[in-house]
Amino acid sequence: MNKVRFLHTSDWQLGMRRHFLGDEALPRYMQARVDAVRALARIAAEERCELVVVAGDGFESNHVDRLTVGRALGALKEIPCPVYVLPGNHDAFDAAGVYRSPEFRHGRAGHIHILESNTPVPVRPGLEIVGVPWMTKHPRRDLVAEALKNLEPFPGGHRLCVAHGIIEGLSPDQTDPAVISRRQAEAALADGRIHFLALGDRHSTTEVAPRIWYSGTPETTDFGELDPGNVLVVELDGDTCRVERRRTGTWRFLDIAHDVTSAEEVQALAAKLDALPDKDRTIVKLSLRGTLNLRAKGMLDDSLERFRHLFAAVELWERHTDIRVLPDGFDFGDLGLSGFAKQALDTLSVEAGGSSPDTGTARDALALLYRLSGGGRQ
């Protein structure tokens, strides 16, 4: 059985937008996804890969703009070997599919192949690919099982199956009829109908079983991804299968939970954020809990405002953030307020000490007034 070395990737999500990224960070993030494709092109050359398989979701949707398609085609042209692209759930091969568009069809280089059906595609003698494309965004059956059931064993060579979707054991909804049967996939590997199942859809690089892998996204897309930002270099040689992760991602999504019940803990949070590298490519979601006086709350707000200018994005996770503001014995007279501002301060101070439904709003307003008046400056 001859040897094959290939690169397995998926979930490029080209054209992806993130609502929490501003006008400066969003274009950089979108370009980073294209740069990740260029990185895997370099890896394919360094590792002397015979081919590249893209297991779905090359594009974020079938409605990406022409600029995104053009940049994708430019990056694809840099890959030095044949590329086999599978339509996934985001870029399904339906009538409006991006792969059917004039921009893609006319701009596509000759070494780029779309896996349009599950008919085995010969790459060379002894090497085939079976694609499992999504023809619609909502299939109601196990597409992989359907593609595998009529295959005959492929002795003396290698047959790669390239598919997209969640395999049983990883899906949160095991009643979904489109969930991929692990049992049937492993049976196809055991009897030689296929020799590797290259999966997409899960953005975390994951080994499901020997010869069944999710490559994960080559550039991080969201919080909670366990090991994103990789591509896989796979070598099949007889009964041997070697899989190596190679790093392509440069962005990070970080969840940070922190208690803030004093000025010292606010300073500790600031120190933690200060210590993070690559702030311009880091997106932070904060879960903050605690009770602060007005001075400490002012310190926190000033700190977060500063970090929003340093990081790609800093946002509070509202569902997991609960900061209460309780005025203490500080002398508000030091703020030098007078007139309407002083009246507002007095009114809010009374309401903030009560227990009505408006108490929380009054405390927030009091904290804002305190901060805008110069209180809490470090």
C-alpha positions as CSV (number, residue, x, y, z in Angstrom):
1,M,0.0,0.0,0.0
2,N,1.6,3.3,-1.1
3,K,2.2,6.2,1.2
4,V,0.3,9.5,1.2
5,R,1.0,12.7,3.0
6,F,-1.7,15.4,3.1
7,L,-2.9,18.4,5.0
8,H,-6.4,18.3,6.6
9,T,-8.1,21.6,7.4
10,S,-11.6,23.0,7.7
11,D,-13.8,25.8,9.0
12,W,-11.9,28.7,7.5
13,Q,-15.1,30.8,7.8
14,L,-13.7,33.4,5.4
15,G,-15.8,36.6,5.7
16,M,-16.6,36.0,9.3
17,R,-17.6,39.2,11.2
18,R,-17.7,39.6,15.0
19,H,-20.2,42.2,16.4
20,F,-17.9,43.1,19.3
21,L,-15.0,44.1,17.1
22,G,-14.7,47.8,16.2
23,D,-13.8,49.5,12.9
24,E,-10.1,49.1,13.5
25,A,-10.0,45.5,14.7
26,L,-12.6,43.9,12.4
27,P,-10.6,44.3,9.2
28,R,-7.5,42.9,10.9
29,Y,-9.4,39.9,12.2
30,M,-11.0,39.2,8.7
31,Q,-7.5,39.5,7.1
32,A,-6.1,37.1,9.7
33,R,-8.4,34.4,8.5
34,V,-7.0,34.8,5.0
35,D,-3.5,34.9,6.4
36,A,-4.2,31.5,8.1
37,V,-4.9,30.0,4.6
38,R,-1.6,31.4,3.4
39,A,0.1,29.9,6.5
40,L,-1.3,26.4,5.7
41,A,0.0,26.9,2.1
42,R,3.5,27.3,3.5
43,I,3.0,24.3,5.7
44,A,1.9,22.2,2.8
45,A,5.0,23.1,0.9
46,E,7.3,22.6,3.9
47,E,5.8,19.2,4.7
48,R,5.7,18.1,1.0
49,C,2.0,17.4,1.2
50,E,0.6,15.7,-1.9
51,L,-2.8,17.3,-1.4
52,V,-5.0,19.5,0.9
53,V,-8.5,18.6,1.9
54,V,-10.8,21.3,3.3
55,A,-13.6,19.6,5.3
56,G,-16.3,22.2,4.9
57,D,-17.1,25.9,5.8
58,G,-14.4,27.5,3.7
59,F,-16.7,30.5,3.7
60,E,-18.8,32.0,6.5
61,S,-21.8,31.9,4.3
62,N,-23.0,31.7,0.7
63,H,-23.5,35.5,0.7
64,V,-20.0,36.7,1.2
65,D,-18.9,39.7,-0.8
66,R,-16.8,39.7,-3.9
67,L,-13.8,41.0,-2.1
68,T,-13.9,38.0,0.3
69,V,-14.2,35.6,-2.6
70,G,-11.3,37.3,-4.4
71,R,-9.0,37.2,-1.4
72,A,-9.9,33.5,-0.8
73,L,-9.0,32.7,-4.4
74,G,-5.7,34.5,-4.1
75,A,-4.8,32.6,-1.0
76,L,-5.9,29.3,-2.6
77,K,-3.6,29.9,-5.5
78,E,-0.6,29.9,-3.1
79,I,-1.2,26.3,-2.1
80,P,1.4,24.3,-4.1
81,C,-0.6,21.1,-4.5
82,P,-4.2,20.0,-5.4
83,V,-6.9,21.3,-3.0
84,Y,-10.2,19.4,-2.5
85,V,-12.8,21.7,-1.0
86,L,-16.0,20.3,0.6
87,P,-19.1,22.5,0.9
88,G,-20.3,22.5,4.5
89,N,-23.3,23.8,6.4
90,H,-22.2,27.5,6.1
91,D,-21.4,27.3,2.4
92,A,-23.7,24.5,1.2
93,F,-23.7,23.5,-2.4
94,D,-27.2,24.8,-3.1
95,A,-28.5,26.9,-6.0
96,A,-27.1,30.1,-4.3
97,G,-23.8,28.4,-3.3
98,V,-20.7,30.6,-3.4
99,Y,-18.9,27.8,-5.2
100,R,-21.4,28.1,-8.0
101,S,-20.9,31.9,-8.3
102,P,-19.3,33.4,-11.4
103,E,-16.7,35.1,-9.2
104,F,-15.5,31.7,-7.8
105,R,-15.9,29.6,-11.0
106,H,-14.1,32.1,-13.2
107,G,-11.4,32.9,-10.7
108,R,-10.6,29.4,-9.5
109,A,-7.2,28.0,-10.3
110,G,-7.0,24.6,-12.0
111,H,-5.7,22.8,-8.9
112,I,-8.8,23.7,-6.9
113,H,-11.5,21.0,-6.9
114,I,-14.9,21.1,-5.4
115,L,-16.2,17.9,-3.9
116,E,-19.7,18.1,-5.4
117,S,-21.0,14.6,-4.7
118,N,-20.0,11.4,-2.8
119,T,-18.8,9.7,-5.9
120,P,-15.2,8.7,-5.3
121,V,-12.7,11.1,-7.0
122,P,-9.4,9.6,-8.2
123,V,-6.4,11.7,-7.2
124,R,-3.8,9.3,-8.7
125,P,-3.6,5.5,-8.9
126,G,-4.0,4.1,-5.4
127,L,-5.5,7.3,-4.0
128,E,-9.2,8.4,-3.9
129,I,-11.3,10.9,-2.1
130,V,-14.9,10.5,-1.1
131,G,-16.5,13.8,-0.4
132,V,-19.7,14.2,1.7
133,P,-20.9,17.6,0.6
134,W,-23.9,19.5,2.2
135,M,-26.3,20.2,-0.6
136,T,-28.6,22.1,1.8
137,K,-28.1,23.7,5.2
138,H,-30.5,21.4,7.0
139,P,-30.0,17.7,6.0
140,R,-32.3,15.3,7.7
141,R,-30.1,12.2,7.6
142,D,-26.6,10.9,8.3
143,L,-24.8,12.0,5.1
144,V,-21.6,10.1,6.0
145,A,-23.4,6.8,6.6
146,E,-25.2,7.3,3.3
147,A,-21.9,7.9,1.4
148,L,-20.2,4.9,3.0
149,K,-22.9,2.2,2.7
150,N,-22.4,1.5,-1.0
151,L,-18.6,1.7,-1.1
152,E,-16.5,-1.4,-1.8
153,P,-13.2,-1.9,0.0
154,F,-10.2,-0.2,-1.6
155,P,-7.3,-2.6,-1.3
156,G,-3.8,-1.7,-2.1
157,G,-4.4,2.1,-1.8
158,H,-5.8,4.8,0.3
159,R,-9.3,6.3,0.2
160,L,-9.9,9.5,2.2
161,C,-13.4,10.4,3.3
162,V,-13.9,14.2,3.7
163,A,-17.0,15.1,5.7
164,H,-18.6,17.8,7.8
165,G,-20.9,17.6,10.8
166,I,-21.0,16.5,14.4
167,I,-20.2,12.8,15.2
168,E,-22.2,11.0,17.9
169,G,-20.7,11.5,21.3
170,L,-19.9,15.1,20.6
171,S,-23.3,16.4,19.5
172,P,-25.5,18.1,22.2
173,D,-28.5,16.7,20.4
174,Q,-28.2,13.0,19.8
175,T,-31.7,12.9,18.4
176,D,-30.6,14.9,15.4
177,P,-30.9,12.6,12.4
178,A,-27.9,14.3,10.7
179,V,-25.5,13.2,13.5
180,I,-22.7,11.1,12.1
181,S,-22.7,7.5,13.3
182,R,-19.3,6.8,14.8
183,R,-20.0,3.1,14.7
184,Q,-20.6,3.1,11.0
185,A,-17.5,5.2,10.4
186,E,-15.3,2.9,12.4
187,A,-16.8,-0.1,10.5
188,A,-15.8,1.5,7.2
189,L,-12.3,2.1,8.5
190,A,-12.1,-1.5,9.8
191,D,-13.1,-3.2,6.5
192,G,-11.0,-0.9,4.2
193,R,-13.8,1.1,2.6
194,I,-12.0,4.2,3.8
195,H,-8.6,4.8,5.5
196,F,-9.1,8.2,7.1
197,L,-12.1,10.3,8.0
198,A,-11.3,14.0,7.8
199,L,-14.0,16.0,9.6
200,G,-15.0,19.6,9.8
201,D,-17.6,21.6,11.8
202,R,-16.0,21.3,15.3
203,H,-13.7,24.2,15.7
204,S,-11.5,22.5,18.3
205,T,-8.8,20.2,17.0
206,T,-10.1,16.8,18.2
207,E,-9.1,13.1,17.7
208,V,-12.3,11.2,17.8
209,A,-10.7,7.8,17.3
210,P,-7.6,6.6,15.4
211,R,-8.0,7.9,11.8
212,I,-11.0,10.0,12.7
213,W,-10.1,13.7,13.3
214,Y,-11.5,17.1,13.4
215,S,-8.8,19.6,12.2
216,G,-10.5,22.5,13.9
217,T,-10.5,26.0,12.5
218,P,-7.1,27.4,11.5
219,E,-7.9,30.7,13.2
220,T,-9.9,31.1,16.4
221,T,-13.6,32.0,15.9
222,D,-15.2,32.2,19.3
223,F,-14.9,31.7,23.1
224,G,-14.9,28.1,24.4
225,E,-12.9,26.6,21.6
226,L,-10.5,24.2,23.3
227,D,-7.6,23.9,20.7
228,P,-8.3,26.0,17.7
229,G,-5.8,27.6,15.3
230,N,-4.3,24.4,13.9
231,V,-4.1,22.4,10.7
232,L,-3.2,18.7,10.6
233,V,-0.4,17.1,8.6
234,V,-1.5,13.4,8.1
235,E,0.6,10.6,6.8
236,L,-0.8,7.2,5.9
237,D,1.7,4.4,5.2
238,G,0.2,1.0,5.2
239,D,-1.3,0.3,8.6
240,T,0.4,3.4,10.1
241,C,-1.3,6.7,10.6
242,R,0.6,9.7,11.9
243,V,-1.1,13.0,12.6
244,E,0.7,16.2,13.6
245,R,-0.8,19.5,14.6
246,R,0.7,22.6,13.0
247,R,-0.1,26.1,14.4
248,T,-1.6,28.7,12.1
249,G,-3.8,30.9,14.4
250,T,-2.6,34.2,15.8
251,W,-5.8,35.5,17.6
252,R,-7.1,34.5,21.0
253,F,-10.5,34.6,22.7
254,L,-10.2,34.6,26.5
255,D,-12.8,34.2,29.2
256,I,-11.7,35.8,32.4
257,A,-13.7,35.5,35.7
258,H,-12.6,37.8,38.5
259,D,-14.0,38.8,41.9
260,V,-13.9,42.5,42.5
261,T,-14.8,43.4,46.1
262,S,-12.1,46.0,46.7
263,A,-9.8,48.5,45.1
264,E,-7.0,45.9,45.6
265,E,-8.9,43.3,43.5
266,V,-9.6,45.9,40.8
267,Q,-5.8,46.5,40.7
268,A,-5.2,42.8,40.5
269,L,-7.5,42.5,37.5
270,A,-5.7,45.4,35.8
271,A,-2.4,43.6,36.5
272,K,-3.7,40.4,35.0
273,L,-4.8,42.2,31.8
274,D,-1.6,44.2,31.6
275,A,0.4,40.9,31.6
276,L,-1.4,39.4,28.6
277,P,0.7,39.5,25.4
278,D,-0.5,40.3,21.9
279,K,-3.3,42.5,23.1
280,D,-4.1,43.8,19.6
281,R,-5.0,40.2,18.6
282,T,-6.8,39.2,21.9
283,I,-10.5,39.4,22.6
284,V,-11.4,39.3,26.3
285,K,-14.8,38.5,27.8
286,L,-15.0,39.4,31.5
287,S,-17.2,37.8,34.2
288,L,-17.0,40.1,37.2
289,R,-18.7,39.7,40.5
290,G,-18.5,41.8,43.7
291,T,-19.6,44.8,45.6
292,L,-17.5,48.0,45.3
293,N,-17.6,51.4,46.7
294,L,-17.7,54.4,44.4
295,R,-14.0,55.0,44.4
296,A,-13.2,51.4,43.5
297,K,-16.0,51.3,40.8
298,G,-14.5,54.4,39.3
299,M,-11.1,52.7,39.2
300,L,-12.6,49.7,37.5
301,D,-14.4,51.7,34.9
302,D,-11.3,53.8,34.1
303,S,-9.3,50.6,33.8
304,L,-11.7,48.9,31.4
305,E,-11.8,52.0,29.3
306,R,-8.0,52.0,29.0
307,F,-7.9,48.3,28.1
308,R,-10.6,48.7,25.4
309,H,-8.0,50.9,23.5
310,L,-5.3,48.3,23.9
311,F,-7.1,45.0,23.2
312,A,-8.9,44.0,20.0
313,A,-12.0,44.0,22.2
314,V,-13.0,43.9,25.9
315,E,-16.6,43.1,26.8
316,L,-18.5,42.3,29.9
317,W,-20.4,39.0,29.8
318,E,-23.6,40.4,31.1
319,R,-25.2,37.1,32.2
320,H,-22.2,36.3,34.4
321,T,-21.4,39.8,35.6
322,D,-22.9,41.2,38.9
323,I,-21.3,44.3,40.3
324,R,-23.1,46.1,43.0
325,V,-22.2,49.6,44.0
326,L,-22.6,50.6,47.6
327,P,-21.7,54.2,48.6
328,D,-19.6,54.3,51.8
329,G,-18.4,57.1,54.0
330,F,-16.4,59.0,51.4
331,D,-17.0,62.8,51.6
332,F,-18.8,63.7,48.4
333,G,-18.1,67.3,49.1
334,D,-14.6,66.7,47.9
335,L,-16.0,66.4,44.4
336,G,-16.8,70.1,44.4
337,L,-20.3,69.7,43.0
338,S,-22.9,72.4,43.1
339,G,-26.3,73.3,41.6
340,F,-28.1,70.6,39.7
341,A,-25.2,68.2,40.0
342,K,-25.2,68.5,43.8
343,Q,-29.0,68.0,43.8
344,A,-28.6,64.9,41.7
345,L,-25.9,63.6,44.0
346,D,-28.0,64.0,47.0
347,T,-31.1,62.4,45.4
348,L,-29.1,59.4,44.1
349,S,-27.4,58.9,47.4
350,V,-30.7,58.5,49.2
351,E,-32.2,56.2,46.5
352,A,-29.0,54.1,46.4
353,G,-29.3,53.3,50.1
354,G,-32.9,52.1,49.7
355,S,-34.4,48.8,48.7
356,S,-36.8,49.7,45.9
357,P,-36.7,48.3,42.3
358,D,-34.8,51.4,41.3
359,T,-32.0,51.0,43.8
360,G,-29.7,49.3,41.4
361,T,-30.2,51.9,38.7
362,A,-29.6,54.7,41.3
363,R,-26.3,53.0,42.4
364,D,-25.1,52.7,38.8
365,A,-26.0,56.4,38.1
366,L,-24.3,57.4,41.3
367,A,-21.2,55.6,40.3
368,L,-21.2,57.2,36.9
369,L,-21.7,60.7,38.4
370,Y,-18.9,60.0,40.8
371,R,-16.6,59.0,38.1
372,L,-17.5,61.8,35.7
373,S,-16.9,64.3,38.5
374,G,-13.3,63.1,38.9
375,G,-13.8,60.6,41.8
376,G,-11.9,57.3,41.8
377,R,-9.0,58.6,39.7
378,Q,-5.8,56.5,40.3
